[in-house]
Amino acid sequence: MNATRVDSDVIRRLPKAVLHDHLDGGLRPATVVELAAEVGHTLPTTDPDELAAWYYEAANSGDLVRYIATFEHTLAVMQTREGLLRTAEEYVLDLAADGVVYAEVRYAPELNTRGGLAMSEVVETVQEGLAAGMAKAAAAGTPVRVGTLLCGMRMFDRVREAADLAVAYRDAGVVGFDIAGAEDGFPPADHLAAFEHLRRESVPFTIHAGEAHGLPSIHQALQVCGAQRIGHGVRLTEDIVDGKLGRLASWVRDRRIALEMCPTSNLQTGCAASIAEHPITALKDLGFRVTLNTDNRLVSGTTMTREMSLLVEQAGWTVEDLRTVTVNAVKSAFIPFDERKALIEDVILPGYAL
């Protein structure tokens, strides 16, 4: 089927996999409004549609620090057990409605402790909410498998504590680890001890790199810290000149290190000029293991269906391209090989047999 004739309804039905999606960046606007009223938090507006528009406009600043600041209001309503249960359950149901069959959700437990919950209680509560969402999605005939990545905030001092939780809950739904927050000025090697601990304990991890900072950040994440995937990685193109790969780019491609690319989010933070010019297409064509992701669905006003549709409409992607990045994501998921193989063979490939 010619991709130019594939409309959003067809794309919505395609099975999808997302590796890079933040829990606190994907709440329903109406849920933010309702929970804010319950906890007494003041929002820019209490109209759900207006709030969604506010998020999208505030995030379109071209500045990563300001983009991150939009999370103040979502985090404010995620400080109680009730708020976490609801947002986690709805997170799963929204993905299922968008055709997602596998997802890894990430969040930093330390950011949800203002209401008195311990970090371990945050993890257990989120897992309970995710499980409820998966059960409801399965009962509705739209099953989705969701694994959790715990994040440490690279600007603060609780990264090792978050890593310890990833180890402690790896048999309870937590599948890996990440560091998040402002990249520029906070290099991944600052937390080398946490990454060494994770490697000793055989817990996989990805690292946000190559977004607000360039090649040195990607190099540190891979060669010093030992990341198995790279969050964003758009600036890897700085190591590619006229189609010729430098040593770092070659390392990433040759070792099939997945790049968790988020086109709309990257436009908002000034990492790309347009969907048509986003590095994901050039890197895909060069044979890199690129994956397509939403990053923050509320903040970026997006879904996996929208991300796919934009690439089809503005970058000339085909259904085969969409299948490739979906298979790439599952191949690089932090779950056991047999589960990945079954997802690809039993769900992904049949779903793309249009």
C-alpha positions as CSV (number, residue, x, y, z in Angstrom):
1,M,0.0,0.0,0.0
2,N,1.3,3.4,-0.9
3,A,2.0,5.4,2.3
4,T,0.6,8.6,0.9
5,R,-2.8,7.0,0.8
6,V,-2.6,5.7,4.4
7,D,-4.8,7.9,6.5
8,S,-4.7,8.4,10.3
9,D,-7.4,5.8,10.9
10,V,-5.3,3.1,9.2
11,I,-2.2,4.3,11.1
12,R,-4.1,4.2,14.4
13,R,-4.9,0.6,13.9
14,L,-1.3,-0.4,13.2
15,P,0.5,-2.0,16.2
16,K,3.0,0.4,17.7
17,A,5.8,0.3,20.3
18,V,7.1,3.2,22.3
19,L,10.3,3.2,24.3
20,H,10.5,6.9,25.3
21,D,7.4,8.3,27.0
22,H,7.3,10.1,30.3
23,L,4.4,9.3,32.7
24,D,4.3,12.9,34.0
25,G,4.2,14.3,30.5
26,G,1.2,12.3,29.3
27,L,-1.7,13.0,31.6
28,R,-5.2,13.7,30.3
29,P,-6.0,17.5,30.5
30,A,-9.3,16.8,32.2
31,T,-7.6,14.6,34.8
32,V,-5.1,17.4,35.6
33,V,-8.0,19.8,36.1
34,E,-9.9,17.4,38.3
35,L,-7.0,16.3,40.4
36,A,-5.8,19.9,40.8
37,A,-9.1,20.9,42.2
38,E,-8.9,18.0,44.7
39,V,-5.4,19.0,46.0
40,G,-5.9,22.8,45.7
41,H,-3.4,23.4,43.0
42,T,-3.9,26.5,40.8
43,L,-3.7,25.9,37.0
44,P,-3.3,28.4,34.2
45,T,-6.9,27.5,33.3
46,T,-9.5,25.0,34.4
47,D,-10.8,24.4,30.9
48,P,-9.4,21.1,29.7
49,D,-9.1,22.2,26.0
50,E,-7.6,25.5,27.0
51,L,-5.1,23.7,29.3
52,A,-4.1,21.3,26.5
53,A,-3.5,24.4,24.3
54,W,-1.5,26.1,27.1
55,Y,0.8,23.1,27.5
56,Y,1.5,22.9,23.8
57,E,2.1,26.6,23.4
58,A,4.3,26.8,26.5
59,A,6.4,23.9,25.3
60,N,6.9,25.4,21.8
61,S,9.6,27.8,23.2
62,G,12.6,26.1,21.5
63,D,14.2,25.9,25.0
64,L,14.7,22.6,26.8
65,V,14.7,24.2,30.3
66,R,11.4,26.0,29.7
67,Y,10.0,22.8,28.2
68,I,10.8,20.9,31.3
69,A,9.2,23.7,33.4
70,T,5.8,22.8,32.0
71,F,5.8,19.7,34.2
72,E,5.1,21.8,37.4
73,H,1.4,21.3,37.0
74,T,1.3,17.6,36.1
75,L,3.7,16.8,39.0
76,A,1.5,18.8,41.4
77,V,-1.4,16.4,40.9
78,M,0.8,13.2,41.1
79,Q,1.8,13.5,44.8
80,T,-0.9,11.3,46.3
81,R,-1.7,7.6,46.0
82,E,-5.0,8.4,44.3
83,G,-3.4,10.7,41.8
84,L,-0.7,8.2,40.9
85,L,-3.1,5.3,40.6
86,R,-5.4,7.2,38.3
87,T,-2.7,8.7,36.0
88,A,-0.9,5.4,35.7
89,E,-4.1,3.5,34.8
90,E,-5.2,6.1,32.3
91,Y,-1.7,6.2,30.8
92,V,-2.1,2.5,29.8
93,L,-5.7,2.9,28.5
94,D,-4.7,5.9,26.3
95,L,-1.8,4.0,24.8
96,A,-4.1,1.0,24.1
97,A,-6.6,3.3,22.4
98,D,-3.8,4.5,20.1
99,G,-2.8,1.0,19.0
100,V,0.3,0.7,21.2
101,V,1.0,-3.0,22.0
102,Y,4.3,-2.4,23.9
103,A,5.4,0.6,25.9
104,E,8.1,1.5,28.4
105,V,7.0,4.3,30.7
106,R,9.5,6.4,32.5
107,Y,9.3,8.7,35.5
108,A,11.5,9.9,38.4
109,P,10.0,8.6,41.8
110,E,11.8,11.4,43.7
111,L,9.5,14.0,42.0
112,N,6.4,12.3,43.5
113,T,7.3,12.5,47.2
114,R,6.1,16.0,48.1
115,G,2.9,14.5,49.6
116,G,4.8,12.3,52.0
117,L,5.1,9.1,49.9
118,A,8.4,7.3,50.1
119,M,10.1,6.6,46.7
120,S,9.4,2.9,47.2
121,E,5.7,3.6,47.8
122,V,5.6,5.7,44.6
123,V,7.0,2.8,42.6
124,E,4.5,0.3,44.1
125,T,1.6,2.6,43.5
126,V,2.5,3.3,39.9
127,Q,2.9,-0.4,39.3
128,E,-0.5,-1.0,40.8
129,G,-2.1,1.6,38.5
130,L,-0.3,0.3,35.4
131,A,-1.5,-3.3,36.2
132,A,-5.0,-2.1,36.5
133,G,-4.8,-0.3,33.2
134,M,-3.3,-3.4,31.5
135,A,-6.1,-5.6,32.9
136,K,-8.8,-3.2,31.6
137,A,-7.1,-2.9,28.2
138,A,-6.8,-6.7,27.8
139,A,-10.5,-7.1,28.8
140,A,-11.4,-4.6,26.1
141,G,-9.5,-6.6,23.5
142,T,-6.7,-4.1,23.2
143,P,-3.9,-5.7,25.2
144,V,-0.7,-3.7,25.8
145,R,2.4,-4.7,27.7
146,V,4.0,-1.9,29.7
147,G,7.4,-2.0,31.4
148,T,8.7,0.7,33.7
149,L,11.9,2.7,33.5
150,L,12.8,4.4,36.8
151,C,14.6,7.7,36.3
152,G,17.1,9.6,38.4
153,M,17.2,13.4,38.0
154,R,20.7,14.2,36.8
155,M,20.7,17.6,38.5
156,F,20.0,16.2,41.9
157,D,21.6,13.8,44.4
158,R,19.1,10.8,44.4
159,V,20.2,9.1,41.2
160,R,21.8,6.2,43.1
161,E,18.7,5.8,45.2
162,A,16.6,5.5,42.1
163,A,19.0,3.0,40.7
164,D,18.7,0.9,43.8
165,L,14.9,0.9,43.3
166,A,15.3,-0.3,39.7
167,V,17.3,-3.2,41.1
168,A,14.8,-3.9,43.9
169,Y,11.7,-3.9,41.7
170,R,13.1,-5.5,38.5
171,D,10.9,-8.5,39.1
172,A,7.8,-6.4,39.8
173,G,7.4,-4.6,36.5
174,V,10.5,-2.3,36.4
175,V,12.5,-3.2,33.3
176,G,15.3,-0.6,33.3
177,F,16.6,2.8,34.3
178,D,17.4,6.2,32.9
179,I,18.6,9.7,33.9
180,A,16.4,12.7,33.0
181,G,16.4,16.4,33.4
182,A,18.6,19.2,32.1
183,E,21.3,17.5,30.0
184,D,23.6,20.5,29.3
185,G,25.9,21.0,32.3
186,F,25.0,17.7,33.9
187,P,27.0,15.0,32.1
188,P,26.1,11.3,32.5
189,A,29.4,10.4,34.0
190,D,28.5,12.4,37.1
191,H,26.5,9.3,38.0
192,L,29.0,6.7,37.0
193,A,28.7,4.9,40.3
194,A,25.0,4.3,39.8
195,F,25.5,3.0,36.3
196,E,28.3,0.7,37.5
197,H,25.9,-0.7,40.1
198,L,23.2,-1.3,37.5
199,R,25.7,-3.2,35.3
200,R,26.8,-5.3,38.2
201,E,23.2,-6.2,38.9
202,S,22.4,-6.8,35.2
203,V,19.8,-4.1,35.0
204,P,19.7,-2.4,31.5
205,F,19.6,1.3,31.1
206,T,19.2,4.1,28.6
207,I,20.5,7.7,29.0
208,H,19.1,11.0,27.7
209,A,21.9,12.2,25.5
210,G,22.5,14.1,22.3
211,E,19.6,16.5,22.7
212,A,20.6,19.7,24.6
213,H,24.3,18.6,24.4
214,G,26.2,17.1,21.6
215,L,28.6,14.3,20.8
216,P,30.5,14.3,24.1
217,S,27.2,13.6,25.9
218,I,26.5,10.6,23.6
219,H,30.1,9.4,23.9
220,Q,30.0,9.5,27.7
221,A,26.6,7.8,27.9
222,L,27.9,4.9,25.7
223,Q,31.6,4.5,26.2
224,V,31.9,5.7,29.9
225,C,28.6,4.7,31.4
226,G,27.7,1.7,29.2
227,A,24.1,2.7,28.1
228,Q,22.3,0.1,26.0
229,R,20.1,2.8,24.3
230,I,20.2,6.5,23.8
231,G,17.3,8.8,24.6
232,H,16.9,11.2,21.6
233,G,20.4,11.2,20.1
234,V,19.5,13.7,17.4
235,R,22.9,15.4,17.5
236,L,24.6,12.2,16.5
237,T,24.3,13.6,13.0
238,E,27.2,16.0,14.0
239,D,29.4,12.9,13.5
240,I,28.2,12.3,10.0
241,V,29.5,14.4,7.1
242,D,28.3,13.8,3.5
243,G,27.0,10.4,4.5
244,K,30.4,9.4,6.0
245,L,30.2,8.2,9.6
246,G,32.7,9.1,12.2
247,R,33.8,6.7,14.8
248,L,31.1,7.4,17.3
249,A,28.3,7.2,14.7
250,S,29.8,4.0,13.4
251,W,29.9,2.5,16.9
252,V,26.2,3.3,17.4
253,R,25.1,1.9,14.0
254,D,27.3,-1.1,14.0
255,R,26.3,-2.3,17.5
256,R,22.6,-1.7,16.8
257,I,22.3,0.8,19.7
258,A,18.7,2.1,19.5
259,L,18.1,5.8,19.2
260,E,14.9,6.8,21.0
261,M,13.9,9.6,18.7
262,C,11.0,12.0,19.4
263,P,10.3,14.3,16.4
264,T,7.6,16.6,17.7
265,S,9.4,17.0,21.1
266,N,12.7,17.8,19.3
267,L,11.0,20.5,17.3
268,Q,9.7,22.1,20.5
269,T,13.1,22.1,22.2
270,G,14.9,23.5,19.1
271,C,16.8,20.3,18.2
272,A,15.2,20.0,14.7
273,A,13.9,22.6,12.3
274,S,11.0,20.6,10.9
275,I,9.5,17.1,10.7
276,A,10.8,16.8,7.1
277,E,14.3,17.7,8.1
278,H,14.4,15.8,11.4
279,P,17.4,13.5,11.6
280,I,15.3,10.4,12.2
281,T,14.8,10.0,8.4
282,A,18.4,10.4,7.5
283,L,19.5,8.1,10.2
284,K,16.9,5.5,9.2
285,D,18.1,5.6,5.7
286,L,21.7,5.1,6.8
287,G,20.8,1.9,8.6
288,F,20.7,3.1,12.2
289,R,18.3,1.4,14.7
290,V,16.0,4.4,15.0
291,T,12.8,4.1,17.0
292,L,9.8,6.5,17.0
293,N,8.5,7.9,20.3
294,T,6.2,10.5,21.8
295,D,8.3,11.7,24.7
296,N,5.5,13.6,26.4
297,R,2.0,13.3,24.9
298,L,0.3,16.1,26.8
299,V,3.2,18.6,26.6
300,S,3.8,17.9,22.9
301,G,0.2,17.5,22.0
302,T,0.9,14.2,20.3
303,T,0.3,10.5,20.0
304,M,2.1,7.7,18.3
305,T,-0.5,7.9,15.5
306,R,0.2,11.6,15.1
307,E,4.0,11.0,15.1
308,M,3.7,8.4,12.4
309,S,1.2,10.5,10.4
310,L,3.5,13.5,10.4
311,L,6.4,11.4,9.1
312,V,4.2,9.9,6.3
313,E,2.9,13.3,5.3
314,Q,6.0,15.5,5.7
315,A,9.0,13.1,5.4
316,G,7.7,10.6,2.8
317,W,7.7,7.6,5.1
318,T,6.1,4.4,3.9
319,V,4.2,1.7,5.8
320,E,7.4,-0.4,5.6
321,D,9.3,2.5,7.4
322,L,6.7,2.5,10.1
323,R,7.0,-1.3,10.5
324,T,10.8,-1.0,10.6
325,V,10.9,1.5,13.5
326,T,8.2,-0.5,15.4
327,V,10.2,-3.8,15.0
328,N,13.4,-1.8,16.0
329,A,11.7,-0.7,19.2
330,V,10.6,-4.2,20.2
331,K,14.1,-5.6,19.3
332,S,15.6,-3.1,21.7
333,A,13.0,-3.3,24.5
334,F,14.3,-4.1,28.0
335,I,12.3,-7.3,28.3
336,P,13.3,-11.0,27.7
337,F,14.2,-12.1,24.2
338,D,11.4,-14.6,24.0
339,E,8.8,-11.9,24.8
340,R,10.3,-9.6,22.2
341,K,10.3,-12.4,19.6
342,A,6.7,-13.3,20.2
343,L,5.6,-9.6,20.0
344,I,7.3,-9.2,16.7
345,E,6.2,-12.5,15.1
346,D,2.7,-12.7,16.6
347,V,1.6,-9.1,16.8
348,I,3.7,-6.6,14.9
349,L,4.4,-8.3,11.6
350,P,0.8,-9.6,11.2
351,G,-0.5,-6.1,12.0
352,Y,1.5,-4.6,9.2
353,A,0.3,-7.1,6.6
354,L,-2.0,-4.5,5.1
